Amino acid sequence: MTKDQKVVAIQEIKDLLQDAKVVYVADLDGLNAAKSSDFRRQAFKQNIKVKVVKNTLLQKAMEQIDGVDFSEMFETFKGNTALMIAETANAPAKLIKDFRKKDEKPALKSAFVQETFYVGDNNLDALVSIKSREEMIGEIIGLLQSPIQRVVSALQNKPETAEAKAEEAAPAVEETPAAEAPEAPAAESTDETPAAE
């Protein structure tokens, strides 16, 4: 690889990493062409970018990224290295785990997720269990909706109980005019008495 090619390759890696919030480095060594192609196809379906890179070029690209110190990951840059970039925090971990049901590779080397570094394949389960932003927002909305739904259902049930109370009160209202009715004839009789005089 010429110096110019290296510069271009480093720039491509930098472009991938520049605004990435989810960065995984995996070992795909041992996957044959068909399995490697299948892995890439599944990654593409899940909106995960996969790029096989040279370790030295990856390290140089990471050193040039402003705002994040990727140095904790550098010790894992040995052998075959695939860079995985995603929007969803746990998507690459789930992909690796699902793929490993049939094979022992790919292996997780390291990851940078939600401003935290994970070094070593032993962190794969922890990464799988990380909730994505969308999942957390969904849970928060669910928690917020729960009390609102209770209030709405209480309000929806309230008119029914108010109608029931109105029906119970209605006979009492009807009885009251009946009680007033005898007074009215008494008033009429007093009216009639002066007429008779």
Secondary structure, 3 states (H helix, E strand, C coil): CCHHHHHHHHHHHHHHHCCCCEEEEEECCCCCHHHHHHHHHHHHHCCCEEEEECHHHHHHHHHCCCCCCHHHHHHHCCCCEEEEEECCCCHHHHHHHHHCCCCCCCEEEEEEECCEEEECHHHHHHHHCCCCHHHHHHHHHHHHHHHHHHHHHHHHHHHHHHHHHHHHHHHHHHHHHHHHCCHHHHHHHHHHHHHHC
